[in-house]
Amino acid sequence: MNSITCPQTPGDRNNSSKIRYQQNITVSNRDVISVDDAIESGGTMSRLVAHIAEYSPASIAVATLFVKPHRYSD
């Protein structure tokens, strides 16, 4: 399992903190699932997905337990 972290401030849509990626195994040509407990604005997850995409995975999926309802509109 690889570890990736990106410290963020809840509600901060302009998160620019450094992404730290400890690549223990290659993700090139593999299916990747990013797991998060809650998504607020989606900005941090978007940055993480874009960062992982640089390593040429076969696919990227996001799994989350909660999406805060006040953060999106119908």
Secondary structure, DSSP 8 states (H G I E B T S, - for coil): --EEE----TT-TT-----EEE-SS--TTSEEEEEEEEESSSHHHHHHHHHHHTT--SEEEEEEEEE-GGG---
